[in-house]
Structure formats: C-alpha cells, structure tokens
Amino acid sequence: MLYEHKKQLRNKATEERRSIYSTFSDIMIDRIRYQEGMTEELLNDIINRMFNFYKDYLLYASTDVINAIGDLQQFMFQLKERLDQGEDPESIDKESSKLYLKYSRIIYEMREDLGLPVKELGEHGKHILKSFLSNYYSLYPQNTTDLK
C-alpha cells in the first residue's frame, strides 16, 4: 500500500514536471521565433511568462535543470549589464550562439529528468537547435560529411 502511494506521488510529480517543462519549451520557442521582430511588448510578455515558470519549476525540477536554468539566467544578467554599460548590441548579439547552447542544455536536462533519450542530441543537447535555427551550421560548424 505504501509503495503504491509513493508510486502515485512520483507519477503526479512527473506529470507536473512534464507540464512545467512544456511551458519552458513554449517560451523558448517564442523567444527564438520573435528574435528578429522582438517588440518591447513581446519581450515583456516573455519575461512575465518566465517569472511564472520560475515559481513552478523550483518545486518540481531536478537539480540539473535548476542549475542549467541558473546558468542561463546568469548569462542573461551579464548580457543585460553589458548593454546597460553601453556596449554595442551588435557585439552582444554575437553571443547568441552561447545563449542558444544554454537553452539546449536546459531542454537536454529536462528530457533526461523525464527519462527521455538524450544520447543522440549532441553535447548538452546542441542538436536540439537544428529545428529552430536556420543558421545552425554557421553558428556550430562541423565536418560536412558528418550531417547527424
């Protein structure tokens, strides 16, 4: 009886994580989709959605997911600080490949936390980005004979 109760709680927690992780994925995809035409209104919406996500993920996410999101946030804080100090936005935009890798690492960790396969997704899930970025191969060059 106790085992069944623990199993039900674990299943419920997994369902919650799946829902919360899906929310992050939606936000990330919107952020990438509107990268070129980002308005202040869209950016504020994404920021608000991220803060709502933070409230939920702290309770259910694995430590690897929490650490990956923390790494992303620290990177974002550093970029914002550089902008606030007057650094040219174009030079900061060159950091986008690092930003995307931080996104992919989060998705990688989320998939691993949910028990989904991650083996063929590249280092920290880098290959996840292939379906989102039209310039994937220019951001992450590779041997042309290795098109995995």
C-alpha positions in Angstrom: 0.0 0.0 0.0 2.8 2.4 0.9 4.6 1.5 -2.3 1.5 2.3 -4.4 1.1 5.6 -2.7 4.7 6.6 -3.4 4.3 5.5 -7.0 1.2 7.7 -7.4 3.0 10.7 -5.9 6.0 10.1 -8.2 3.7 9.8 -11.2 1.9 13.0 -10.3 5.3 14.8 -9.8 6.4 13.6 -13.2 3.2 14.9 -14.8 3.8 18.3 -13.1 7.4 18.4 -14.4 6.3 17.5 -17.9 3.7 20.3 -17.9 6.2 22.8 -16.4 8.9 21.8 -18.8 6.5 22.2 -21.7 5.8 25.8 -20.6 9.6 26.5 -20.8 9.8 25.0 -24.2 6.9 27.2 -25.4 8.6 30.3 -24.0 11.9 29.4 -25.6 10.4 28.7 -29.0 8.5 32.0 -28.9 11.8 33.8 -27.9 13.6 32.3 -30.9 10.6 32.8 -33.3 10.3 36.5 -32.5 14.1 37.2 -32.2 14.2 39.4 -35.3 10.9 41.3 -34.7 11.0 41.5 -30.9 9.0 44.3 -29.6 9.0 45.6 -26.1 5.5 44.2 -25.6 6.6 40.7 -26.7 9.7 40.9 -24.6 7.7 41.9 -21.5 5.2 39.0 -22.2 8.1 36.5 -22.4 9.7 37.9 -19.2 6.3 37.6 -17.3 5.9 34.1 -18.6 9.4 33.2 -17.5 8.7 34.5 -14.0 5.6 32.5 -13.8 7.6 29.5 -14.9 10.2 30.1 -12.2 7.6 29.9 -9.5 6.6 26.4 -10.6 9.9 24.9 -11.6 11.6 25.5 -8.3 9.3 22.9 -6.6 9.5 20.1 -9.3 12.6 20.4 -11.3 15.7 18.3 -10.8 18.9 20.0 -9.5 20.4 19.6 -13.0 17.5 21.5 -14.5 17.6 24.2 -11.8 21.4 24.6 -12.3 21.0 24.8 -16.1 18.4 27.5 -15.8 20.5 29.3 -13.3 23.4 29.3 -15.8 21.1 30.7 -18.5 19.8 33.5 -16.1 23.3 34.5 -15.0 24.4 34.7 -18.7 21.3 36.8 -19.4 22.1 39.1 -16.5 25.7 39.6 -17.7 24.4 40.4 -21.2 22.0 43.0 -19.8 24.7 44.5 -17.6 26.9 44.9 -20.7 24.0 46.6 -22.6 23.4 48.9 -19.6 27.1 49.8 -19.6 26.7 51.0 -23.2 28.2 48.0 -25.1 27.2 47.8 -28.7 24.1 45.5 -29.1 25.7 44.0 -32.3 28.7 42.8 -30.4 26.5 41.3 -27.7 24.4 39.7 -30.4 27.5 37.7 -31.4 27.0 35.9 -28.1 23.7 34.4 -29.4 25.3 31.0 -30.2 26.3 30.7 -26.4 22.7 31.7 -25.5 21.2 29.1 -27.7 23.5 26.4 -26.2 22.3 27.4 -22.8 18.7 26.9 -24.0 19.5 23.5 -25.5 21.2 22.4 -22.3 18.1 23.1 -20.3 16.0 21.1 -22.7 18.6 18.3 -22.6 18.4 18.2 -18.8 14.6 18.3 -18.8 14.4 15.4 -21.2 16.9 13.4 -19.1 14.9 14.3 -15.9 11.7 12.9 -17.6 13.6 9.7 -18.6 13.6 10.5 -22.3 16.5 9.6 -24.5 19.3 12.2 -24.9 22.2 10.1 -26.3 21.9 11.3 -29.9 21.3 15.0 -29.1 24.9 16.1 -29.1 26.9 17.6 -26.3 24.4 19.1 -23.9 21.6 18.8 -26.5 23.2 21.1 -29.1 21.4 19.2 -31.9 18.0 20.3 -30.5 18.7 23.6 -32.1 18.7 22.3 -35.6 15.0 22.5 -36.0 14.9 26.2 -34.7 17.8 27.9 -36.2 18.2 28.4 -40.0 21.9 29.4 -39.4 22.6 26.4 -37.2 25.6 25.2 -39.2 27.2 28.6 -39.4 26.8 29.0 -35.6 28.1 25.5 -34.9 30.3 24.4 -37.8 31.0 20.8 -38.3 32.6 18.4 -40.8 30.3 18.4 -43.9 30.5 14.6 -44.1 29.0 14.3 -40.5 25.4 15.5 -41.1 23.9 13.9 -38.0 
